[in-house]
Amino acid sequence: MQTALLRFHAGTLELRGVASSLADSLGSAWKWDPRSECYRAPALEYAAVVTALHRKELGFEDLARAYGELTASLRVHREPRPYQKAALSAWKSTSRGRGVVVLPTGSGKSHLAVMAIADKARATLVVAPTLDLVRQWYDLLRLNFGVKVGIVGGGEHSIETLTVTTYDSAYLHMEHFGNRFGLIVFDECHHLPSETYALSAKMSVAPFRLGLTATPERADGKEAELESLIGPTVYREDIVDLRGDYLAEYETVRVVVELDEVEREIHDRARNIYLAFVRSQGIRLGSPAGFQDFIQRSAQTAEGRRAMRAYREQRTLAFAASAKLEYLDMLLFRHRHDRSIVFTQDNATAYEISRRFLVPVITHQTKISERSSILSGLSEGTYSAVVTSKVLNEGVDVPSANVAVVVSGSGSVREHVQRLGRILRKKGEKQAVLYELITERTSEKFTSERRREHSAYR
């Protein structure tokens, strides 16, 4: 009987000792590498090739797999919610432990992952988008399994049977440890299809894969790639399906304000300059590359640079209109006994709100220790409100937060749903409310319509 040899090398698989006819039958991912005199494919193909070699009853030596079993059992037992049971069952049966589960923020995606880790009992790598989330996963795994947990990222590099890392560190280091985990969990997996982050999935042999997200849809449409990188969407529940029983009841309030006379004059003049340049250049802003085209052309001439300044000026006025800040003043007073998170699109507006209303601010410039202290203060009631730009869209867990105010934001549906999700964690009979402040007769009206294209806002 012919014996083949399967190895892991630098994020790829090497297959030796097989006839070309057999290699061709394994799929288009396998290519002959004349330098190494072997067939080579991304490590992602591990489960498929092992299955195929067994099916063909071809003897082979598996030197690719370097992961072991997870011997620790769960120390903390929580009764799973019905949809968590259903999601785990679908993940196990529909695609044999490969797939994406879509659940709203606050519904217990991380507990589902713990259930999956315990079920498969394999060495597991959890990949998260931020260091805040890495720390949350580190604490969660250590508490639930009572073992030493490794961390790769943020200045740390330790590999354990249970390890947590960031997307940035995963694609940088996966070629070295991509064969050491049998299960890989991609938290907030909508990040994965980017060109670089996708490498972390392609360079891993993990036969079991779980993707978690509240909103898989991406502006570039690349969410379709999740199926090849992780597996198909095996289970989905939206906010409207779980509100009341498992998420806080909520309402959304859309508030439209007007610019004052001076602001309107400045805004319209700036917008006319911006749009005149766009028209003169034949730029189609509605096309996928339209705004990028504007950025490139605006840098080439004095007229273009003037148009860019005008664009920023009218945008700033729409983001932080005086009427918005006056309305925010009223909301902060009305909800002074609640826990509020105020969201902005940019740091400048966040800092302005912080100075004007004397509330703590969290941006990408805020150190992790300070961020943790501010969020603890919000949770404990030391602060009734915090203001942030984009960094709290993901990875903040403040169950007591029940008010969100979107002063400004992008047209991203995912961002808007994530911001709503920050206040939906169930706590008693909590009633949550999200206010969306929109400036009339500005581009914000169109932005608002785009980002509200989700069942949670209908």
C-alpha positions in Angstrom: 0.0 0.0 0.0 1.4 3.4 -1.0 2.2 5.7 2.0 1.8 9.4 1.7 3.3 12.0 4.0 1.4 15.1 5.1 3.3 18.0 6.7 2.5 21.6 7.9 5.0 24.2 6.7 4.7 28.0 7.0 0.9 28.1 6.9 0.7 25.5 4.1 0.4 21.7 3.7 2.9 19.6 1.9 1.8 16.3 0.5 4.5 13.8 -0.7 4.4 10.3 -2.0 1.2 10.4 -4.1 0.7 10.1 -7.8 -0.2 13.1 -9.8 -3.6 11.6 -10.7 -4.4 11.3 -7.0 -3.3 14.9 -6.3 -5.4 16.2 -9.1 -8.5 14.5 -7.6 -7.9 16.4 -4.3 -9.1 19.7 -5.8 -7.7 22.8 -7.4 -6.1 24.1 -4.2 -3.3 21.5 -4.6 -0.5 22.7 -6.8 2.8 21.0 -7.6 5.7 22.9 -6.0 8.9 22.1 -8.1 11.2 23.8 -5.6 10.2 21.4 -2.8 9.1 18.6 -5.1 5.8 18.1 -3.4 2.1 19.1 -3.7 1.2 22.2 -1.7 -2.1 23.7 -0.6 -3.2 26.2 2.1 -3.4 24.7 5.6 -7.2 25.4 5.4 -7.4 22.2 3.2 -6.4 19.9 6.1 -9.8 18.5 7.0 -10.7 17.9 3.4 -7.4 16.2 2.5 -7.4 13.9 5.5 -11.0 12.9 4.8 -10.2 12.3 1.1 -7.1 10.2 1.9 -9.1 8.1 4.4 -11.9 7.7 1.8 -9.5 6.4 -0.8 -8.0 4.0 1.8 -4.6 5.4 1.1 -2.1 4.9 3.9 -0.6 8.2 5.0 1.5 9.6 7.8 0.0 12.8 9.3 2.8 15.0 10.5 0.7 18.2 9.9 -1.5 17.9 13.0 0.2 19.2 16.2 -2.8 19.9 18.3 -4.0 17.9 21.2 -7.1 17.4 23.2 -8.5 19.8 25.8 -8.5 17.7 29.0 -10.0 20.3 31.2 -13.8 20.2 31.6 -16.1 23.0 32.3 -16.0 24.4 35.9 -18.9 26.8 35.5 -22.2 25.4 34.3 -24.9 27.7 33.0 -28.2 26.6 31.6 -28.0 27.5 27.9 -30.9 29.5 26.4 -33.0 27.6 23.8 -31.4 29.5 20.9 -27.9 28.7 22.2 -28.8 25.0 22.2 -30.2 25.3 18.7 -27.2 27.1 17.4 -24.7 24.6 18.9 -26.8 21.7 17.4 -26.9 23.4 14.0 -23.1 24.0 14.1 -22.4 20.4 15.0 -24.8 18.7 12.6 -25.2 21.0 9.6 -21.5 21.2 8.7 -19.8 19.0 11.2 -18.4 21.8 13.4 -17.7 24.4 10.7 -19.9 27.5 10.3 -21.0 31.0 11.3 -23.6 31.8 14.0 -25.3 35.2 13.8 -26.7 36.4 17.1 -27.3 39.9 18.4 -25.0 41.7 20.7 -25.8 40.8 24.3 -27.4 37.5 23.5 -24.5 35.3 24.7 -22.4 34.5 21.7 -19.3 34.0 23.9 -21.2 31.4 26.0 -22.1 29.6 22.9 -18.3 29.5 22.0 -17.6 28.1 25.5 -20.1 25.3 24.8 -18.5 24.6 21.5 -15.0 24.4 23.0 -16.2 22.0 25.7 -18.0 19.9 23.1 -15.1 19.5 20.7 -12.5 19.3 23.5 -9.6 20.3 21.3 -6.9 22.8 21.6 -8.6 26.1 20.7 -7.6 29.5 19.4 -10.0 32.4 19.8 -9.4 35.4 17.5 -10.9 38.8 18.5 -10.6 42.2 16.9 -9.4 44.3 19.9 -7.2 43.9 22.9 -10.2 44.7 25.1 -12.0 41.7 23.7 -8.8 39.6 24.1 -8.8 40.4 27.8 -12.5 39.5 28.1 -12.0 36.2 26.4 -8.9 35.5 28.5 -10.9 36.0 31.7 -13.9 34.0 30.3 -11.8 31.0 29.3 -9.8 31.0 32.5 -13.0 31.2 34.7 -14.8 28.5 32.7 -12.1 25.9 32.3 -9.7 26.7 35.2 -6.6 26.4 33.1 -3.7 28.6 32.0 -4.7 30.6 29.0 -2.2 31.9 26.4 -2.2 35.3 24.8 -0.6 36.4 21.5 -0.7 40.2 21.0 -0.4 43.4 23.0 3.2 42.6 23.9 2.5 39.0 25.1 3.3 35.8 23.3 2.4 32.6 25.1 0.8 29.5 23.5 -1.4 27.3 25.6 -4.1 24.7 24.9 -6.5 27.6 25.1 -5.1 30.7 23.5 -6.5 34.1 22.6 -5.2 36.5 20.0 -6.1 39.5 17.9 -6.7 39.4 14.1 -3.6 41.5 13.6 -1.4 39.0 15.5 -3.2 36.0 14.0 -2.3 36.7 10.4 1.3 37.6 11.4 2.0 34.5 13.5 -0.4 31.8 12.1 2.3 30.4 9.8 4.2 29.4 13.0 1.4 27.9 15.1 -1.4 27.2 12.6 -1.2 23.5 13.2 -1.5 23.7 17.0 -5.2 24.2 17.3 -8.1 21.9 16.3 -10.8 24.5 16.9 -10.6 28.2 15.9 -13.2 30.7 17.0 -13.4 33.9 15.1 -15.2 36.5 17.2 -16.8 39.4 15.3 -16.0 37.3 12.2 -17.2 40.0 9.8 -13.6 41.3 10.1 -12.1 38.1 8.6 -12.7 38.6 4.8 -10.2 41.4 4.5 -7.2 40.5 2.4 -4.7 40.2 5.3 -7.0 38.9 8.0 -8.2 36.1 5.7 -4.7 34.7 5.9 -5.2 33.7 9.5 -8.0 31.3 8.4 -6.1 30.0 5.4 -2.9 29.2 7.3 -4.7 27.2 10.0 -5.3 23.5 9.9 -8.2 23.7 12.4 -10.8 21.2 11.2 -13.4 22.8 13.5 -14.3 26.5 13.0 -16.8 28.8 14.6 -17.6 32.3 13.4 -19.5 34.7 15.7 -21.1 38.0 14.6 -24.2 40.1 15.1 -23.9 41.5 11.6 -22.0 39.5 9.0 -22.8 41.9 6.1 -19.9 44.1 4.8 -19.9 47.2 2.7 -17.7 45.5 0.2 -19.9 42.4 -0.1 -17.1 40.1 1.0 -19.2 38.4 3.6 -19.7 35.6 1.0 -16.1 34.6 1.7 -16.9 33.5 5.2 -18.3 30.2 3.9 -14.9 29.2 2.5 -12.9 30.5 5.4 -15.1 29.3 8.2 -18.2 27.5 6.9 -21.8 28.4 6.0 -24.1 30.4 8.2 -25.7 27.6 10.2 -27.9 29.6 12.6 -29.3 33.2 12.8 -31.4 35.2 15.2 -31.9 38.9 14.9 -32.5 41.6 17.6 -36.3 41.6 16.9 -36.4 37.8 17.5 -34.9 38.0 21.0 -36.2 41.3 22.3 -38.1 41.1 25.5 -37.3 37.5 26.5 -33.5 37.6 26.1 -32.7 41.2 25.2 -33.9 44.3 26.8 -37.0 45.9 25.3 -36.1 49.0 23.4 -37.2 51.8 21.2 -35.4 54.0 18.7 -36.1 57.7 18.4 -35.0 59.6 15.3 -34.6 63.4 16.0 -34.1 65.8 13.1 -32.6 69.2 13.9 -32.0 72.3 11.8 -28.9 74.3 11.3 -29.2 77.9 12.5 -29.0 80.7 9.8 -25.3 81.2 10.1 -24.5 77.5 10.0 -26.9 77.0 7.1 -25.2 79.7 5.0 -21.7 78.3 5.7 -22.8 74.7 5.1 -24.5 75.4 1.8 -21.6 77.5 0.5 -19.1 74.8 1.4 -21.3 72.0 0.0 -21.7 73.9 -3.3 -17.9 74.2 -3.7 -17.5 70.5 -2.9 -20.2 69.3 -5.3 -19.1 71.7 -8.1 -15.7 70.1 -8.1 -17.2 66.6 -8.0 -19.3 67.4 -11.1 -16.5 69.1 -13.0 -14.4 65.9 -12.5 -17.2 63.5 -13.5 -16.9 61.7 -10.2 -19.8 59.4 -9.4 -20.2 59.5 -5.7 -22.8 56.7 -5.7 -20.3 54.2 -7.2 -18.2 51.9 -4.9 -15.0 53.8 -5.7 -16.6 57.2 -6.0 -15.4 58.8 -2.8 -11.9 57.3 -3.1 -11.8 58.9 -6.5 -12.6 62.3 -5.0 -9.9 61.9 -2.4 -7.3 61.1 -5.0 -8.3 63.9 -7.4 -8.7 66.5 -4.7 -5.0 66.2 -3.8 -3.8 67.0 -7.3 -4.8 70.7 -7.7 -5.5 73.8 -5.6 -9.1 73.6 -6.7 -9.3 70.0 -5.4 -7.7 70.9 -2.1 -10.3 73.8 -1.7 -13.0 71.2 -2.4 -11.7 68.9 0.2 -11.6 71.7 2.8 -15.2 72.6 1.9 -16.2 68.9 2.2 -14.8 68.7 5.7 -16.4 72.0 6.7 -19.9 71.0 5.7 -19.5 67.6 7.2 -18.3 69.0 10.5 -21.3 71.3 10.7 -23.7 68.4 10.0 -21.9 66.2 12.7 -21.9 68.8 15.4 -24.7 71.3 14.7 -25.4 73.6 17.6 -29.0 72.3 17.7 -27.7 68.8 18.2 -25.6 69.8 21.1 -28.5 71.6 22.7 -30.7 68.6 22.3 -27.9 66.4 23.7 -27.8 68.7 26.7 -31.5 68.0 27.3 -31.1 64.3 26.9 -28.2 64.0 29.3 -30.3 65.9 31.9 -33.4 63.8 31.2 -31.4 60.6 31.6 -29.1 61.7 34.4 -30.2 58.8 36.5 -29.6 56.3 33.7 -26.4 55.0 32.1 -25.8 56.6 28.7 -23.3 56.1 25.9 -22.9 59.0 23.4 -21.5 58.0 20.0 -19.8 60.2 17.5 -18.2 59.6 14.1 -15.0 61.5 14.8 -12.7 62.2 17.8 -13.0 66.0 17.5 -16.8 65.9 18.2 -16.2 63.4 21.0 -13.7 65.7 22.7 -15.9 68.7 22.2 -18.9 66.9 23.9 -16.6 65.8 26.7 -15.4 69.4 27.4 -18.8 70.9 27.1 -20.7 68.5 29.2 -17.9 67.3 31.5 -18.4 63.6 30.7 -15.5 61.1 30.3 -14.4 60.4 26.7 -13.0 57.2 25.2 -11.2 57.2 21.8 -8.5 55.1 20.2 -6.1 57.3 22.1 -7.4 56.3 25.5 -5.2 53.8 27.3 -6.7 50.4 28.1 -6.4 51.0 31.9 -8.1 54.4 31.6 -10.8 52.9 29.4 -11.4 50.1 31.9 -11.7 52.6 34.7 -14.2 54.8 32.8 -16.4 51.8 31.9 -16.3 50.6 35.5 -17.4 54.1 36.6 -20.3 54.0 34.2 -21.4 50.6 35.3 -21.2 51.5 39.0 -22.9 54.8 38.6 -19.9 57.1 39.2 -20.6 58.4 35.8 -24.1 58.7 34.2 -22.7 59.0 30.7 -19.6 58.5 28.6 -18.8 59.8 25.0 -16.9 57.8 22.5 -16.1 57.8 18.8 -15.9 54.4 17.3 -13.9 52.3 19.7 -17.0 51.1 21.8 -18.9 49.9 18.7 -17.5 46.5 19.7 -16.1 44.9 22.9 -17.8 46.9 25.7 -20.0 45.0 28.2 -21.9 47.4 30.4 -25.2 45.6 31.3 -26.5 48.7 33.1 -26.2 51.0 30.0 -29.7 51.6 28.7 -29.4 54.8 26.7 -27.5 55.4 23.5 -27.3 58.7 21.7 -25.9 58.6 18.1 -24.7 62.2 17.5 -23.0 61.2 14.3 -22.0 58.1 12.5 -21.3 56.4 9.1 -23.8 54.8 6.8 -22.8 51.3 7.9 -25.7 49.1 8.9 -23.3 47.0 11.0 -22.0 50.0 13.0 -25.6 51.2 13.7 -26.7 47.8 14.9 -23.6 47.4 17.0 -24.3 50.7 18.7 -27.9 49.6 19.5 -26.5 46.3 20.8 -24.4 48.1 23.4 -27.6 48.9 25.4 -29.5 45.7 24.9 -28.0 43.3 27.5 -30.8 42.0 29.7 -30.9 43.3 33.2 -34.1 43.1 35.2 -36.9 44.9 33.4 -34.6 47.4 31.7 -36.1 49.5 28.9 -33.5 50.7 26.5 -33.7 53.7 24.1 -31.5 54.8 21.2 -31.6 58.4 20.0 -30.4 59.2 16.5 -29.7 62.9 16.0 -29.8 64.0 12.3 -29.2 67.4 10.8 -31.9 68.3 8.2 -30.9 69.1 4.6 -27.4 67.6 4.9 -25.8 64.4 3.7 -26.7 62.9 7.1 -30.3 62.3 6.0 -29.1 59.9 3.3 -26.5 58.4 5.7 -29.3 57.7 8.2 -31.5 56.0 5.7 -28.7 53.7 4.6 -27.7 52.6 8.1 -31.3 52.0 9.2 -31.7 49.2 6.6 -32.0 46.5 9.3 -35.0 44.8 10.9 -34.1 46.2 14.3 -35.1 49.7 13.1 -38.3 48.8 11.3 
